[in-house]
Amino acid sequence: MSYTSANVLLDIHASALAGMVSSPKHFARWAALAADEDYPDADLSEERFRESLVSADEAALTALWSRHLTAWDFAEEPQWALDTPARTDERRAVVYDRLRFGSDIRKALDNAVPVAKLPSPTVITRKFTPWYTPERTAVRSFYWKSYEGKLRAKGWSDAAIASLDEASRAVVERLADPEQPAARQAKGLVVGYVQSGKTANFTGVTAKAIDAGYRLVIVLGGTLNLLRAQTQRRLDMELIGQENILRGADLNDLDSLVGVDYVSDDDADWPDFVQHGGRPSALGAFDIERLTTRDKDYKSLAQGIRALEFEKREPTRPLHDPANLHHTAARVLVVKKNKSVLTKLVKDLKQIHGLLSELPALIIDDESDQASVNTLDPKKWEAGTTDRTAINGLISQLLGLLPRAQYVGYTATPFANVFVDPGDDEDIFPSDFLISLPRPAGYMGAQDFHDLDFPVAEDGRTFANSQEKAHVRGIYDSTGDRLQEAMDAFVLSGALKLYRADHGVPEAPFRHHTMLVHQSVRKDDHAELALRINSMWHQAGYSSTAGHERLASLWAADFIAVSKARASDLPSPTSYEDLRPYVNEARRRIGSNGQPVIVVNGDSDTYFEQLDLDFDRTPHVWKMLVGGTKLSRGFTVEGLTITYYRRTTRQADTLMQMGRWFGFRPGYQDLVRLYIGREEPFGRNKTADLYEAYEAICQDEETFREQLAQYAVVVEGEPQLTPMEVPPLVAQHLPWVRPSARNKMFNAELVEIRSPGRPIEPASYPLNNSVAHKRNTERWRPLLDSLGTAPVSFSNPPDSSSLLTRTFEALTGIVSHDDLLGVLSQLEWERPRYFDPHLTYLRQLDGSLAKVDDWLLVSPRLVSNKRVEAGILGSVPLSLVRRKRQAGKTSFGRIASVEHRTAAQRLIDNAATQLGLHPNQNADVGPTTGVILLYPVVDGDSHSDVHAVVRNGSADPSQIVMAFTLIPPRCAMSGDRRLVRFRAKDSRHLNDARIPVS
């Protein structure tokens, strides 16, 4: 046996793995077979394999195994996996077992290719007939393989590609089979995060759909040419490719290139466009014909009509027959959501006549909650008719003309789409599926700007452990407007990017560097603000001694500490003098053309063409952007590093879409800053904390996603939750959302939510109703007698949030399940029957569903310097707690503190162990005991509001909200694991999501 070189080993392993298409197999046998002809003396030992994995010179072999192991890790329910979940150590162990690998090579592979334990997309779906099988995709995957290769060339990891593969497959498999004889439409919605890469998902969906047989793809790409062109370019570059754009034109023949997109104007990125190696039709696949180009939307011309005519290889068979379908070119259009453009398209389609009934088509609606939703008031419709807004009506016509069309909407703010009338078959309600995409790796979202569920006290927060402290700079009356500081931060962060690029950090993410200023929706305000910023820029003295001293001070006070805590692995200047040359270059770039500020607020394509703000075609955009609505929808602000935000709004989805500071910030996450208003004038004599408002919305959205994930689990082959039942679930969570059709109501009624081992925390207590507060307090009063007088100590050990052990004290007692149920059954809420779905579940814990014997009642005490204690109707003194209702809502935010809830959850999770209570208490939380955290809450803005409800050691019961969090024991569930249950309000309309109001 001779020494086997890296190239030989790679060749053998590649051949062996290529034979394992469907599953991992005995590797030694397959490797021996692969080596038998050409490399009979090759060293195929596990020791040689292990050496190659740890060698930096043999990275290609590691990359090969990474692709295959990741594919097996991500495979959904394959027969060979022995029911192990995807992306787990258990699944990887099964893979190794089938490969017959020993312990040493397993360890080496685990180190080289760790299991990517990424979350799956959450899928809420109707039952569907599987057709998109592995066997079918293996035969037809030309464009998906090409797209996959392009993503890998862009630096995507195998895990990220596998995650996209999984998420895009979840969409395509729920569309109708393009080959099936019967026409069927499916409608779905894909929910991503703001600026999180939804385009990558629908590009993957498009690739797989056309591979499978869809032959007309219509992408609705924004309301402006700029947005449409961004989407067109992305599809051209990463999916359609050079050969389909050239359509046979010779790159060496300049005359043939006249008018050809990207080539004729020497686009610098043309070499990066995907290359298929020849015309796809000559390679056994099919071509893609572009019916729109980078600069031209769909035109109503004779050529357009001819381009939509499909030739059949077998004229007597329908187009959707495989004999015709897979030999026909696909047509792709990227069109604006514009009445004129869509009217032209509808007009041309009407002229094609009979073929449309045979044409598998896919409509992808980007930002589907913008312009696509019918916003007309149903009360103003004529009897028996449905009036539609222009774009909604044209989408409806497209669906009517194309009976085999599938509709997939994409958005980060889904509630408008969820509340489309499901009873309107011609509208865009996602009746077949709703897919929530996981938060992608490297994405800066709500969790990166807010300390959500963060247990560390304010005085213990640092740049390292607090997102708010690292990235957020509040604007208060006491701080002044901080606009100059924000501008200085923009210059400094730009200089630091240039420094990093000059010291080995890849510079591609630093191509653009932008600051967003969003203070008003009014155009006059934008002009005035831009003029002010422009004046400030020229007076800032960035080349003067005073200017450099100001920057040096900000760098020392802010950027040094944050970068040290958050990006210690990136190069950092040792002194401001090292940074100074880069400050000068940043200033030059920002002030180029004498225009450091660009106002972005126009409504016309002409306006945006004059801006010259094309991030794709402009080498470097280093500018401050001032604007409003146009900066908050679909418009991706590349390189955004500093945001200055002070605009108020009452609409949650509008506020969420304005979160342009969310996105991918590779190489400069530590430099990102959000200057945001914390005391903005709002209404009459009121102020709004915009940062708190964002946090509340983010928590709402995350809770909604968590609920979808919880209820997406299939029980006995049936979905617990279908798209038709999502609207009432949303309404439970967001009380301000109502059905769009005011003359209809939900037919699906949420009747039970089961929460074994999970917190139940109602928040919608009576508002401005002192009588109801007093009655609720009186109902809780008997249970307070169970509380002992000696405080009990609880502790939480060190974890990811803190390296310290955290403790708190509480009064505790045991109450029976019947006594607790008696109290909960009588409580009054702001919304009638608000708590009923939980109460239905809790009532069954008497043994009919499961048995809960008793509950540990816990009344936490605040730390002594903040503690206000008072008796409640003669009870032992309890620690009063201040909470504030969320802006614009009837509900509080979080009731239980994170530390208290963590301790309670630990008791439930370790149900059979000793509590760790005071030695004299000697109480256990056993497997049939739940935990109640009970808080006497004062609804107020400050600590003085708490003191105001206490007189002579007693709290006014009419000013107290007895708020609570319950955690039932884990055993409190049925054998079928069902967690949510609905019923139809009117059995005559069992399959209808909405019914007429009687």
N, C-alpha and C positions, 0 to 999 in steps of 0.2 A: 504494500500500500504506500503510495507516494504522497508527498505534501500536495494538498489541493488548494489551488489559488482561489482568491476571492471571486474572480469572474466565473471560474468553473463551478464553484459552489452555488453562485447565484443562478447560473443557467440550470443546474440540476434542480434546485429548489423551485424555480419558476415553473419548470416542466412538471414537477410533481404536484405542485399546488394547482396548476391549470387543470389537472385531472380531477380535482375535488370540487366540481361545480356545485353540486347540491349539498354536500356536507363534508366535514373533516373526516379523514380516513387514516388508516395505519400508515404513518408517514415513512417509516423505514422501508416498507415494501414499495411504495410509490417512488421513493427516491432511488432505490436500487433499480427499479424498472427504467426510470428516466436516465440513469447513468450507464446502463448496461451496454448500449451501442457505442457511445463516443467516449465515455470516461470510466472504463471498467475498473481502473485502479484508484478511483477517487476515494478519499477519506470521508466517509459518511457518518462518522461517529458523532455522538451527541457532544463529546468534548470539543471537536473541531467546530461544530455548530455554535457552541457556547462561546468559544474564543472569538468567533466572527461577530457575535452580537455585542461584545464588550469592546471591540476594536473600532476606533473612530474612523479608520480607513475603509471600513466595510459597511458604510451606512446604507448602501443600496439594498443589502440583504435585510436589514432591519425595516426599511421602508416597505419591502415586499411583504414581510410578515405582518407589518402593521396593517396593511390593506386587508389581508385575509382574516387576521384575528378580529379586527374591528367589524368586518362584515358578519362574521359568525356571532360576535358579541351582540350585534344589533338585530339579528334575524328574529322575526316575529313568529313565535310558536312553531318552529320547525319540528318535525316528528323526531329527529335524532336528539333533540335537546332535553328529553326526559322531563318536560314541563318546568324547566328552570326559567326564571324570568330573564329577559334580555338585559344586557349591560350590568351583570352582577358577577361576583366572584364564583358563585355556584355555576353559572353558565360557562365561564372560562374553564372551570375544573372539568366540566363535561367535554369541552373541546379538547383539552389536554388528554383526557382519558381515551378519546376516540383516536387521537394522534399517537397514542401509546408513548407519551413522553415521560421521562424520569423526573425526579425532583429538582435536579440541578438545572436542567434546561427550562423547566417551568419557572424557576426563580429568575433565570436570566431573561426570559421573555416577559415576565411580569415587570421587571425593572425597565426593559427596553420599550415595552408597549403596555403601559398600565391600562386596566379596564376603564373605559370612559363612562363614568357613572352619570351620564347626562339624563335629564328628564325626557320623557316621551311627550309628544303632543297629546293634548286632551281632546278626545273625540266624542261628541254627542251626536248620535246618528239614529236614523231609522234603520230597520233591518234591510239588507240589500243582498242581491244575488252576486256572489263572488265571480269575477271573470278575469281580473287582472292578476293572473297567476305567475309564479316564478318561471314556469315553463314558457309562458307567452312572452314575458319580458326578456327572457334570455334570447329568444329568436329575433325580437324587434326592439332594439335599444340603441340605434345609431346615434341619434341626437342627444340622448341622455348620456351615453358614454363620452361623447364629444364635450358636452357641458361639464361633466365630471372631470375630464382632463383639464379643461380650462380653469376650473376652480382650484385644482391641485397646483397648476402652474402659478396661480395667484397667491399661493401660500396657504390655502385652506388645509387644515389637518384632516387626517382620515376620519377622525371622530366627527368633525363638523360636517364633512361630506356625507357620512353615514346618517347623521341626524337629519340633514336635508333630504336625503334619499327616503328616509322613513316618513318624514312629514309630507313630502310631495306625493308619495305613494298613497298615504291616507286619503288624500284628496282624489287622486285619479281613480282609485278602486271604487269610489262611491259615485262616480259618473256612470252614465249608461254605457254598456258595451257598444262601441261604434259599429260593430259587425252585426248586431242583433237585428232580426227582421222587423220587430215591432218598434215603432218610434216611441221614445220616452225622454222626458226632460228631468234632469236633476238640478236642484238649486242648493247652493251651500254658501257658507260664510267662513272665512279664515281670519282669525283675530291674532294680530301680532302686537308688538310694542311700538310706541312712537319711534320712528327712525331706527328700526331694528333689523332691517334687511328683508322686508316682505317681498321686495322685487326678486330676490334670489329664489324665494319659494315659488312665486308664480312663473319664473323662468323655468324652474325645474318641472313644474306641473305642465307647462307648455311643451317642453321637450318630451316628456313621457306621453302626453296626450297625442301628439302628432306621430310619435313612434307607434302608438297603439292603433291609430287610424283616423284621428280627427283631422279633417282636411280644410277647415276654415277656422282661424283663430282671430277673434276681434278683441283687442285690448283697449279698454277705455282708460286713457292715460292722462287724467287731469283736465283742467278747464282752460289751460293756457298752452300755446305752442311750446313755450320753454319747458314745461313739464312733460308734454307729449314727446318732445324731441329727446329729453333725457331718457325716457323709457325706450323709445325707438333705438337710440344709440346702444343702450345696455343690451337689448335683445340682438341687435346686429352684431355687436362685438362678441358676446358670450354664447350665442345660440345659432344664429343664422349663418354667420361666417363669411369669409372672404369670397369663396367660390359662388355662393348664392347671390352675393352683392354684385360680383363682376359679371355673372351670367354669360361666361364664355369670352369676355373681353380679355385681350392680351395685355399684360402689364408692361410689355416692351413696346407696345404700339400706342403711342400717345394719342393718336386720333380716336382710337376706340375707347379711350378712357374719359373723353369729354362728357361731362354730366354725370359721371359715376360717383356716387356718394363716397366721401372720405378720401378717395384716391385723387380725384381731379383737383382738390384744393390742398393736397399734401398734408393731410391730417397726421399729426405727429404720432398718434396712437394706432395708426393702421397696422403696423407690424404686430400689435398685440391682439388684433382680431383673430378669433379662432379660425384655424385652417383644417379642413377635412382631408386634405391630400388629393383632391380632385373633385369634380362635380359629383355630389352624392348619388345622383341617378346612374352614374357610370361605375359606382362602387357597390351597386346592389341595393342601394337605399332609394331615396326620392329627394327631389329638390324642394326648396322653399321659395315661393315667389312672393316678393314684398309688394304689397299694393299701396304702401305708404313709404316714404323715405324720411331721411333725417330732417329735411327742411319742408317737405310737402305732406300735408294731411291728405285724407282721401278726397279725390276729385271726381266729380260726376261727368265722366267723359266716355265716349264709345270704347276707348281702350280699357277703361275701368270695367265696363260691362263684359267685354271679351275676356278680361283677366279672371272674371268670376265664372266663366264657363269651364266645366270639367269634362274632359274626354274620357270615354269608357273603353277599356280594352275589350270587354265583352258587352256589346251594346244591348243585348237582350236581358242582361242582368242589372239590378239596381246598383247605384254607385257604392252603397255600403257593403256590397258583396265583396268578400276578400279578393276575388279574382280581379276586381276593379280597384278596390280601395288602396291596396298597397303598391299600386303602380302609378298612382296619381300624385301630382305635386300638391303640397300643402300651400295654402294662401294665408299670409299673416298681415293684419292691419293693426296699426296703432293709431287710434283716432282720439281727438279731443271730445270731451263732453260738451259739445257745442250743437245747438239746434240746427244750424245750417249744414254742418258736416254730416251729422247723423241722418238728417232728412235726405241728403243726397245718397247716402248708403242704402237707406230703406227703399228709395225710389229705384235704384239700380237692381236691388235684389228682387223687387216685384216683377222686373222684366225677364227674369230667368225662368219663371214659371215652374214646371213640374219637378225640376231637379232638386229644388230646395227640400222637398220631403225626403230625399234620399241622402242629404248631405250632413254628415256628423260635424257639428260645429261646437266651438267652445268660446264663451264670452267671459272675459276676465275683467272685472270692474275694480280698478285701483281706487282707493279712498271711496269705497262704495257708499259711505254715509254722506258724501258730499254730492249734491245735485241729483243723485240717482233716486233718492227717497221722495215719494209723493208727499208734499207738505200742504196740499190744499185741505181746507176744512170740510169734512164730510157733511156737516150741517148745511153747507151751501150748495151741495150737489143737487141736480135735478133728480126727482124720484126715479129709482130704477136705473140710474146711470152712475158711472164712476168718472169723475173729472180728474185729470192728471196734470202735473207740471210737465213742462216741455221735455226734459231729458227722461223722466220716468216714463212718459208716454211713448217716446221713441224706443227705449229699451224694451218696453212691453210689445211694441210692434215687431221688433227684431225677434223676440221670442215667439211671437205668433207666426212670423214668416218662416222660421226655422224650427220645425217640430222636433228635430233631433239636436237642438242646441242645449248646451249645459251652461248654467250661469254660476260663476264663483266670484263672490265679492271679497275684497280684502280691505281691512281697516284696523286701526288701533283702538277705535272708540265704537263698539258694536251696538250700543243700546238703540240707536235709531233704526238699524236694520232688524233687530230682534222684535221691534214693535211695529214693523210693517204688518198690514192685515194679512194673516195666513189664509183667510177665506177667499182672497182675491187671487185666483190661479194665474192671472196675467201679471201679477206683481212679483217682487224679488224677495219675498220672505224665504229664508234659508230652510225650507221644509224638509230637506234630506239630511243635511249635516251641518254642524257647527264645530270647527276645529280651532282650539286655542293653542298657538305655537309656544313652545318653551322659550324662556329667556335665553338668548344666545350667549355663548362665552365671549367675554371681552366687551359686553354691552354695558354702558353706564346708564342705569335707569333710576327708578325711585329709590331703590335700596342704596344707591351710591351718593344720594344727596340728602337722605333723611335717615335719622337714627330710629328706624322702625323697630318696635319691641326691644328697645335697647335698655338693659337693666342698670347700667352704670349711672350713678348720680352726676349731676351737672358739674360738680367740682372735681370729679374723677375723669372727666372726658379730655382726651388729648387729640392731637393731630393724627395719631396712629389708630385710635379706636373709635373716633367719632367722625362720621361722614359730614355732619353739619359743620363741625369745627374746621375740617380740612377744606371744604369746598364752598361753603355758603357764607356770604357777607351781607348781613342784614342792614337795611336802610330804615333808620328810625328818625324821629324828629330831632333827637339828641345828636345824631351822627352827621346831619346835613345830608345832601343828596348823594355824596360819594361818587359822583360822575367822574371827577378828575382822577380819583383813585382807580376806578374801573378802567379808564383810558390808560393810565400808567401800567396797570396790570396787563393790559393788552400788549403794550410795547414790550414789557419785561418777558411775558410768556413767549412772544415771538422771538425775542433775542435768545431765550433759553432753547427754543426749538432749533435755531440756527447753530447754536453752540453744540447741541447734541448731534446734529447732522454732520458737523465738522469733526466730531470725535467718535465716529463709528456707528452711530445709530442710523438705521435705514431712513432715508429722507423722504420717501414717497408719501408717508402720512403728513408731512409738513409742507406739501406743495401749496396748500391753501391755508390761510390763517385769518380767521374772521372774529368779529365782535358783533353781537346782536343787541340793538337797543329797541325795546318794545315798551312804550309808555302810554300809548293812546291808539284808538281806532280812527281818529280824525286826521285827514290828510293835512289840514292846516297846521295841526300840532306837529306832524312829522316834519314839515318844511321848517317850522320855527326851531324845533329841536336840532335838526341837522345843521342849521345855520349856527346855532349855539355851539354844537360840538366842533364844527369846523373852526370857529373862532377860538375855542379852547385849545384846539390842536396847534394852531399857529402861535398861541401865547404860552404854550406849555414849556417852551425852552428846552426841548429834548437834546439840543446840542450845546446847551449852556451849562455852566458849573452848577447853578441852582437846580436845573432839571435833572442832572445826573445825581446830585445829592438826594433829591426826592426819590428817584428810582432806587438808588442804593439803599435808602431807608426802608422802602417797601419790600425790597428783595430780602433784606435782613430780617424784617419783622414778620414776613409772611412766607415767601417762597422757599427760603432755606429750610425752615423747620418742616414744612409740609413735604417737600421733596425728599428730605432725609428720612421721614417716617414712611413715606409711600412709594418712593422710587429710588431706594439706596443703591440699586444695581445699575442705574443710569449715570452717565458722566455728569459731573456738576462742577461749575467753576469754584475755585478756592477763594476768590475775592471778586468784588465788583469790577475791579480793573481788568480781570480776565474776561468779564462779560461785556465790558464797555464797547469793544469793536462791533460786537453782534447787535448791541442796542442801536448803534449808528446805522447798521444795515437794515434792521427791522424798521426804523424810522423812515429810511429811504423807500423801502417797499410800500409801506402803508401810505406814504404821502406822494407816491408816484402820480404823474399827470396832474399834480396840484389838487388831487381829489381824494382825500382820506375817507370821506363819507359818501355813501350811496343811499339814496332814499328808494325803498322798494314798496310801492303802494299802488301801482297802476292797475287798471282793469283790462287793458288791451294788449294784444301781442306786439303791436308797434312800440308801445312803451317799453316792454321788456327787451325788444331787439335793440333799442337805443341805449339800454343800460350797459350792454356789453358785460353781463354778469352770467356767463356760461362757464360753469365750473369744469365741464368736460373739455371745452375747446380753448380755454384760456390757461396758459402755463402756470400763472400764479395769481391768485386773488387774495390780496392782503388788504382788507378794507373793514371799515365799521359800517354796518348795515342798520339803517333806521327804517322801521315799518310797523305794520299792524297785521291785518288778517292775511295778507299775501305771504307773510313770513311764517304762517302757522298752519298751512295746509299743503301737504305734498311737496312743498319746496324744501329740498334738502340743502341746508347751509353747510357746505363742506368746511372742515377745519375749524369749526366753531369752538372757541376756547373761553371767551369771556361773554357772559350774558348779563345784560342790565334790564331787569323786568319790573315794571310797576303798573301794569294794566289790570284793572279789575273787571270781572264778569260774573254773572250769576249762573252761567251754564257750565256744567261739569265737563261735558265733552269738548266744548270750546277751550276751556282752561287747559285740559289735558293735551289737546293738539298744539297749544302754544308752547309746550315743553320741548322746544327745539334743542335745549341743552342736553336732552337724552340722545344717546347714540354711541358710536364706536370712536374711541379716542386713543388709538394705539401709539404708545411712545410718549404720550403727554397727558395721561389721566390726572397726574398730580398737579398739573398746571391749570386745570379747569376751575373756573370760579363763577359762581352765581351771585350777582348783586340783586337782591330782591326786596321789595317793599314789605315792611312788617307793620306799618301804621299808615296805610293808604286811605285817604278820604273815600268814603263809600256811603252813599245815601245821605240822609239828613243827620248831621252831627254824629256820624259813625265812622269808624276806621276798620279796615280789613287787614288781616295778616295773611298776605298772599302765600307765604311759605307754609303756614298752617293749613291753608285751604288746599294747596297741592298735596300735602301729606294726607289729608282726609280723603281726597279723591283717589290717591294712590292706594290707600288702605281699602277703600271700597272696591276698587278694581281687583286688587290682589285677593280679597276675600271672595269675590265673585269667581275668579279663576280657580281658587281652592275648592269652592263648592262644586264647580263643574268637574274638576278632577276627582273629587270624592264620589260624585254620583255617576261618573262615566263607567264605573265597574259593571260589567255585564253579570247578571244574576240568572242562573239557569237558562242561559242562552238568550235572555231577553234584556234589552237596555232598561236601566232604571229610569232614565231621563231621555226623552226625545226632543228634537228641536221645538216641537209644538208646545212642550211644557216648560221651556226656558222663560218665556215672558212672565208668568206668575212668580217664578223663582227670582227674577230680576226685581219685580215689584216688591217682593218681600224685603229685598236688600236695599233698594233705592226707592223710598216711599214717594219721592217727587216725580217718578216716572209713571206715566199712565198710558193706556192703549191709545194709539194714534186715532183710531176710529171711535169718536165719542159716542156713537150710537150703538156701540157693541161692548161686550165685556168678555173677559177670559172665560172659556169653558172649562179649562183645566184649573182645578183648585188644589193647592198644596195642602194636604191634610196631615202629613206626618213627617217629621224629621227625627231620625234616630241618631244618637250621638254616643255610642259606647266608647268610653275612655277619652272623649273629646269635649272641650269646653262648650257650654251653652251660656251665652252672655247677651241677654236682651238689652236693648239700649233705648227703646222708644217709650219712655215713661211719660205720664201725663204732663202736659206743658201748660204753664200758667193756670194751674188748677189746684189750689191749696186744699180744697175739700177732699179731692181724690188722694192727694199726698197723705193727708191725715188718716183717711180710711185705710190706705195701704200700710201705713206705719202701725196702726192699731192691729191689723191682721198679723203682722210679724211679731207683735209684742210677746205673745205666749212663748215663742221659741227662744226669746232672749233669756228666759229663766234657766235655760240649760247651760248657759255660759258660766264657766268657773271664774273666780275672781283673781286667781294667780296666773300671770302671763306665762305662756308657753313659748319656748324658743324654737324657731325653725331655721334651717340653714340650707344654703345652696352651695355645693362644692365648686371649685374652679372649673371653668368651661371656656368655650371659644370667645365668649363675650368679656370674660374677666379672669385674671390669674388668681384672684382672691376668693376666699370663702365669704359669702354674704349672708348675714343673719338678720332676722327681724322677729319681733314678738307679736303674739296674738292671744286673745281669749278664745277658748275652744269649749265645745260641748257636743254631745251626741243627741240627735233627734231622730225619731222614727220616720220611716218612709211615709206612713199614713199621715203623720202630723205635718210633714213638709208639704205633701200633696194637698192637704186641706188648705194651707196658706196660698200656695201657687194657684189653686183653682179659683180663688176669690179676687185675685189682684186685678186692678184696673190699669189700662194701658192707653196711650195716646190714640192708637188705632184699635178699634174693636177687633177682637179675635186675633190680635197680633201674635200672641204666645201660643195659640191653639195647636199648631203643628208639633211643638215641643211637648205640650201638655198631653196630647194624645199618646205620645211615646212614653212619657213618664208614668201615666196611669196604668200602663201595661207591665210596669216593673213590680207588680204585686204577685208575680208568678205566672201570669197568663202568657207573657212573652219571655220574661226572665225575672229573677228574684233579687231585689235589693232590700236588705233588712233595715239599714239605717244610714244616716249621713253625718259626717263630721262637720259641724258648724264652726267656721273660722272667722273671727272678727279681728283683722289685722290692726296693729297699732303703728302710727307713724313715728318717725324719729322724734326725739323729745323736743328739739328746737322748733318743730313745726306742728306739734301735737296740740289739738284742741279737743278736750274730752267733755262729754256731757251724758247725762242719763237720758234714756228714751222712754217717756211715759213711766218713769220709776225704775228703769232697769239699772244694772250696773253701768258705770261710766264707760262709754264707747268712744273710740277715736273717730271724730268727724273727718270727712274727706271732701276736698273741693274738686269738682269736675265741671266742665263747660260743654254745653251742647254745640254741635258742629254748626258752622255758619250756614244759614239757609235751610236747616233741617230741624226736625223735632227730636232727633236722637242724639245721645252723647257719643263720644268716640269710645275709646277703650275704657272699660270700668275697672277691671282688676289691674293692678300694677304688674309689670313683667315678673318681678321677683316673687310676688305672692302667687301668681299663676304658675310659675315654674315650680315652686315648692309643692303646690297642690297637684300638679301633673306628676311630679316625682312620687308622691304618695300613691296615686292611682297606679302608676307604672310598676311600682314595687309593692303591690298590694299586700303581699304576705309577710312583709318585713316590719320590724319595729319602727314606730313613727320617729323616734328620736325626740320624744316630748320630755317635758319636765319629769324627773323620776317619780314624783308623787302622782302624776297623771295616769301613767301606765295604761294608755289606751292604744289600741291597734286599729289600723285601717285594713280590714280584711278584704277578701275578694268580693264580698257582697256589700261593701260600704262605699258610698260616694262622698264627695267633698263639696261643701258650699263655702264660697268666699262672700261674706256679707259686709256691705259698706253703707253707713249712714251718709249719704251724699248731699252736699250743699251745692246748688247750681249757682256758680258765681265767677266773677272775673279776678278776684283777689282774695288774699288771706283774711282781710277784714270782713268780707262777706260771710265767712265761716263764724267768726266771733259774733256777728250780728244776730245769729239765730239762737244764741245761748243766753239764758237769763237764770241766775241763781243756780248754776250747775245743771240745768235742764235745757234740752233742745226743744224748740217749737216744732211739734210733729207735723204741722202744716207746711213747714219750710224744709222738711227732710224728704229726700227720695231714698227709699230703702232699695238700693241696687245690689245685684248679686251676679255671681258666676257659679254655675253648677258644672261639676265633672262627674258623670255617672261612672260606675266601675266598668272595666273592660268586658266583663261577662254579661253586661246588660244588652244583649243582642240576640237575635233569632238565628237559627241555623242557616237561613238562606242569605244572610249578610246584607239584606236589603236595607238601605239607609234613608230612602226618600220614597214617599208614596203620594200619588195624585188621584183625584177622582173627577169625573165629568159632572158639572153642575146640572146639565140637562142631558139625560140619556138619549134624547132624540137626536142629539148632535155629537155622538160619541167621537167621531173622527174630526170634528171641527175645533180649532183652537179658540175661536171667538164665536159668540152667539149674539143674536139681537137682545137688547135690553127689554125685558117684558114690562 
